[in-house]
Amino acid sequence: MNLLEGQVRIPSGCAISAVISRTGQKMTGESIIESMKPMHDRSNGLGGGFAAYGIYPEYRDFYALHIFYDDNLARSECESFLKDSFEIVKAENIPTRKIKAITDEPLIWRYFVAPLSSVLARMQLDEKEFVARTVMKINTEMKGTYVFSSGKNMGAFKAVGFPEDVGVFYRLDEYEGYSWTAHGRYPTNTPGWWGGAHPFALLDYSIVHNGEISSYDANRRFIEMFGYKCTLQTDTEVITYIADYLLRRQGLSLSETASVIAAPFWDTISKKSEEEKKKLTYLRTVFSSLLITGPFSIVLGFDGGLMALNDRLKLRSMVVGEKDDKVFIASEEAAIRTMESNVDKIYSPAGGEPVIVKVKDGEF
C-alpha cells in the first residue's frame, strides 16, 4: 500500500557527529563509528568520512598529506612535484581493510612533509600559506590526484560508502585522537565520489555539514578572489575555505567567524550594546559576501577544538551533550546516546549561536 505523510521517516539529509575531550584524553575511532549507525537513514551510501585530531603525535611537526591517486603514474608525478619543495620524512599507503561495502577505491597515500626553508624564503611565504597554495595547485592542475587532508597531527578519512563502513575500511579503531568528527552524506546536487565525501579539509581546518547553501555562488565568487579554487562544485568545500580565510588569513576569532557565516539579523544587532552593535555591523558589512544562507548545521574541527554552528533559523537539527570532560555533537540525540548513554546535559543550541569547545592548554 502507499504510505501516507507521517507514516514514513523522511530525514533532512546527511548526518554529522563529533566528540572532543576537554582534557585531551585520547579516544579510538570506535565510538564515533558507532554513533553513525542510528543515523544510517540520513545517508544514501554515496559518501562517508571522519576527521581525527591528535592521531600523529610522532609526526606532530609535519604536515600530513592524505592523497587519492587514480593510478601510479599520477602518484609518481605528484611525488616528484612534492620533492622539489618539501622534505618528505615518510611516505606510505594509508592502511585499509578490504570489505565488500567499499569498492572502486583509488590509491590512498599519506606523506609527512615539511616545506623547505629555502623555498619559503624564495617565495616569501609562511609555511601554512605555502602548504595551502600547494594543495590548491595539486588539486587544480594535476590530473588523477586529489589532496583531501593537509593538517598537522590530524587527518581526514573518506570514501564512497556509508560512514560506519568507511570507518571500518580505514581501520579507525586503531587510531587514537582527542577529537573526532564524522559525516554521512546524502548528496542532492553533486555526484558521489571519493573526493566529494565529507569532511572537507584544508590545513588543520575540517568541515562536516548537513544542509544546502543557497548562497554558494556568491560565497564562491568572493573566496576565489583570494586564491582559493572551488573545483568540486559543492557547498561544503567553500565553507572550509571561508573558515580558513576568516580564521587564518583575517585573524578573526571563532565567535567573530560565526558572526560572519551566520550573521545576526539587523533587528537583532540593533538591540545589542553599542560596542557589540559596532562590531557586528562591521562584520556584516565588510564580509557580507561570506554570509551563508540556507539551512545548515556544521561542525568545524581545528587544532585543539571544535565549533558547532546552525543557520540563523535553525533549519537543520543539531544536538549537544556533555559528560565529564567530553562534549558530544550530533544531528540526533540517538547518536550522542550511542557514544555516552548517561550524558549529564543535553541541549539544542539556538540558531546562529556557536558552540565552541577547546582542549585545555597543554593537555595534548
C-alpha positions in Angstrom: 0.0 0.0 0.0 1.1 3.6 -0.4 2.4 5.1 2.8 0.9 8.5 3.9 2.7 11.5 5.1 3.7 10.8 8.8 3.9 7.1 8.2 7.4 7.2 6.7 10.5 8.8 8.1 11.9 11.5 5.8 15.2 12.6 7.2 16.6 16.0 6.4 19.6 14.6 4.6 23.1 14.0 5.9 24.3 13.0 9.4 27.0 14.7 11.4 28.6 13.6 14.7 31.5 14.8 16.8 33.2 14.2 20.2 36.0 16.1 21.9 37.8 15.6 25.3 38.5 18.9 27.0 41.4 17.3 28.8 42.9 15.9 25.7 42.1 12.3 26.6 42.7 10.0 23.6 39.8 8.0 22.2 39.8 5.4 19.4 37.5 5.8 16.4 35.2 3.0 17.6 32.8 5.3 19.4 32.4 7.8 16.6 31.8 5.0 14.1 29.1 3.6 16.4 27.4 7.0 16.6 26.7 6.9 12.9 24.7 3.7 13.0 21.4 5.1 14.4 21.5 7.8 11.7 22.0 5.4 8.9 18.9 6.5 7.0 20.3 10.1 6.8 22.9 8.8 4.3 22.5 7.0 0.9 25.8 5.3 0.7 27.4 7.9 -1.6 29.8 9.3 0.9 31.1 8.9 4.4 34.0 10.2 6.3 35.8 11.2 9.5 38.4 13.7 10.8 40.6 12.9 13.7 42.9 15.2 15.7 45.9 14.2 17.7 46.4 10.9 15.8 50.0 11.5 14.6 52.0 12.6 17.7 55.2 11.1 16.4 54.9 13.4 13.4 53.3 16.4 15.1 55.7 18.9 13.5 55.0 17.7 9.9 52.0 18.3 7.6 50.2 15.0 6.9 49.1 15.0 3.3 46.4 12.4 2.5 46.1 11.9 -1.2 43.9 10.0 -3.6 45.5 8.8 -6.9 43.9 7.4 -10.0 47.0 5.4 -10.8 50.7 5.0 -10.2 51.6 7.5 -12.9 49.7 10.2 -11.1 51.4 9.2 -7.9 54.9 9.3 -9.5 54.2 12.8 -10.9 52.9 14.2 -7.6 55.8 12.7 -5.6 58.3 14.3 -8.0 56.5 17.6 -7.6 56.5 17.4 -3.8 60.2 16.6 -3.6 61.0 19.9 -5.2 59.5 21.9 -2.3 59.2 19.6 0.7 61.3 17.4 2.9 59.4 14.1 2.9 60.1 12.2 6.1 57.7 9.3 5.4 55.5 8.1 2.5 53.2 5.1 2.7 49.9 3.6 1.8 47.1 4.5 4.3 46.2 1.1 5.9 42.8 -0.2 4.9 40.7 -3.3 5.3 39.1 -5.0 2.4 35.3 -5.0 2.9 32.5 -5.7 0.4 30.8 -2.4 1.1 33.7 -0.3 -0.2 34.6 -0.7 -3.8 36.5 1.0 -6.6 39.0 2.5 -4.2 41.7 4.7 -5.6 45.3 4.5 -4.5 45.3 6.1 -1.0 48.7 7.5 0.3 49.9 9.8 3.0 53.1 11.8 3.3 54.5 13.5 6.3 56.3 16.6 5.0 57.8 20.0 5.9 58.3 22.8 3.4 61.9 23.5 2.5 63.1 26.7 4.2 64.9 27.8 1.0 61.6 27.6 -0.9 59.7 29.6 1.8 62.4 32.3 1.7 62.4 32.5 -2.1 58.6 32.8 -2.2 58.4 35.0 0.9 55.6 32.9 2.3 54.9 31.4 5.7 54.6 27.6 5.7 50.8 27.5 6.2 50.2 29.7 3.2 52.7 27.7 1.1 51.1 24.4 2.0 47.6 25.8 1.2 48.8 27.1 -2.2 50.4 23.7 -2.9 47.2 21.9 -2.1 45.3 24.2 -4.5 47.9 23.7 -7.2 47.8 20.0 -7.0 44.0 19.7 -6.9 43.5 22.0 -9.9 46.5 21.2 -12.1 47.5 17.6 -11.5 45.1 15.1 -13.2 44.3 12.0 -11.3 45.5 13.4 -8.0 43.5 14.9 -5.1 44.8 16.1 -1.7 42.0 15.6 0.8 43.8 16.3 4.1 46.8 18.5 4.8 47.0 19.4 8.5 49.5 18.7 11.3 48.7 15.9 13.7 45.3 15.3 12.2 43.8 13.5 9.2 40.6 13.2 7.2 39.5 9.7 6.0 36.7 9.5 3.5 35.2 7.3 0.8 32.1 6.4 -1.2 30.0 4.3 1.2 28.1 4.5 4.4 30.1 6.1 7.3 30.0 3.0 9.5 31.6 1.1 6.7 34.1 3.8 5.8 35.3 3.8 9.5 35.9 0.0 9.3 37.6 0.3 5.9 40.1 2.9 7.2 40.7 0.9 10.4 39.9 3.9 12.6 39.6 1.7 15.6 43.4 1.6 15.5 43.8 5.4 15.8 43.6 7.5 18.9 42.7 11.1 18.9 41.4 13.7 21.4 38.7 14.9 18.9 36.7 13.2 16.2 34.1 14.4 13.6 32.0 12.2 11.3 29.7 12.6 8.3 27.2 10.5 6.4 26.4 12.0 3.0 23.1 12.3 1.1 24.2 14.3 -2.0 21.5 16.2 -3.8 23.3 18.4 -6.3 26.7 16.7 -6.9 27.7 13.1 -7.7 29.0 10.8 -5.1 32.8 10.3 -5.4 35.7 9.7 -3.0 36.9 13.3 -3.1 33.4 14.7 -2.7 32.7 13.0 0.6 33.0 14.9 3.8 35.0 16.1 5.8 36.5 18.8 3.6 39.8 19.9 5.0 42.5 22.5 4.4 45.5 22.7 6.8 44.1 21.8 10.2 40.5 23.0 9.5 37.9 20.4 8.6 34.2 20.8 8.0 31.3 18.3 8.2 28.0 19.8 7.0 24.3 18.9 6.9 22.2 21.2 4.7 22.2 23.1 1.5 23.7 26.6 0.8 21.7 28.8 -1.4 24.5 31.5 -1.3 27.1 29.1 -2.8 27.8 31.1 -6.0 28.2 34.4 -4.1 30.4 32.8 -1.5 32.5 31.1 -4.1 33.0 34.2 -6.3 34.2 36.1 -3.2 36.6 33.5 -1.8 38.1 32.7 -5.2 39.4 36.3 -5.4 41.8 35.3 -2.7 43.4 32.3 -4.4 41.1 29.6 -3.3 39.9 27.2 -6.0 36.4 25.6 -5.7 36.8 22.7 -8.1 34.2 20.3 -6.7 31.0 22.4 -7.1 29.9 21.5 -3.6 28.9 23.9 -0.9 30.9 22.3 1.9 34.1 22.9 0.1 33.5 26.7 0.1 32.7 26.6 3.8 36.1 25.1 4.5 37.8 27.9 2.5 35.7 30.6 4.2 36.8 29.3 7.6 40.5 29.3 6.6 40.2 32.8 5.1 38.5 34.3 8.2 40.4 32.5 10.9 43.9 32.2 9.5 44.2 35.0 6.9 42.0 37.6 8.5 42.8 36.6 12.1 39.1 36.7 13.3 38.2 34.8 16.4 35.9 31.8 16.3 32.9 33.7 17.6 33.6 36.5 15.1 33.8 33.9 12.3 30.4 32.6 13.4 29.0 36.1 13.3 30.1 36.3 9.6 28.9 32.9 8.5 25.6 33.1 10.4 25.4 36.8 10.8 22.6 38.0 13.2 19.6 39.7 11.6 19.8 43.5 11.6 17.0 43.9 14.1 18.9 41.5 16.4 22.0 43.7 16.0 20.0 46.8 16.8 19.2 45.5 20.3 22.9 44.9 21.2 25.1 47.1 23.3 26.8 49.9 21.4 30.1 48.2 21.4 28.7 44.9 20.2 26.5 46.6 17.7 29.5 48.3 16.2 31.4 45.1 15.9 28.6 43.1 14.4 27.8 45.8 11.9 31.4 45.9 10.8 31.5 42.1 10.3 28.2 42.1 8.4 29.3 45.0 6.2 32.9 44.0 5.4 32.3 40.3 4.9 28.7 40.4 3.6 29.6 38.1 0.7 30.5 35.4 3.2 27.1 35.2 4.9 25.9 31.7 4.3 22.2 31.4 3.6 20.0 28.4 3.5 19.6 25.5 6.0 22.8 24.2 7.6 24.4 22.7 10.6 28.2 22.4 10.6 31.0 21.2 12.8 34.4 22.9 12.3 37.3 20.9 13.5 40.6 22.7 14.2 43.8 22.2 16.1 42.7 22.0 19.7 39.0 22.3 19.4 35.6 22.2 17.7 33.0 24.7 16.8 29.4 23.7 16.0 27.0 26.2 14.3 23.4 26.2 12.9 22.0 28.6 10.4 20.2 31.6 11.9 16.7 30.0 11.6 17.9 26.6 12.8 16.5 24.8 9.8 18.7 21.7 10.4 18.9 19.7 13.6 21.9 19.7 15.9 22.1 18.4 19.5 24.9 18.9 22.0 25.6 16.7 25.0 28.1 16.8 27.9 29.5 14.2 30.2 32.6 14.8 32.5 35.4 16.2 30.2 33.7 15.2 26.9 31.4 17.2 24.7 29.3 15.4 22.0 27.6 16.9 19.0 25.3 15.2 16.5 22.3 15.6 14.2 20.3 13.4 16.5 20.2 12.7 20.2 20.3 8.9 19.5 23.9 9.3 18.1 25.0 11.0 21.3 23.4 8.3 23.5 25.3 5.7 21.5 28.6 7.4 22.5 27.5 8.1 26.1 24.3 6.7 27.4 24.4 8.8 30.6 25.0 12.3 29.4 24.8 14.9 32.2 23.5 17.6 30.0 21.8 17.7 26.6 20.5 20.6 24.6 19.9 22.1 21.2 21.8 25.3 20.5 19.9 28.3 19.2 20.2 29.2 15.5 23.3 31.2 14.8 24.8 30.6 18.3 28.2 28.9 18.1 29.1 26.1 20.5 32.9 26.4 20.9 34.9 23.7 22.7 38.6 23.8 23.2 41.1 21.5 24.8 42.7 22.9 27.9 46.1 24.4 27.2 48.9 21.9 27.4 46.6 18.9 27.6 47.6 17.3 24.3 
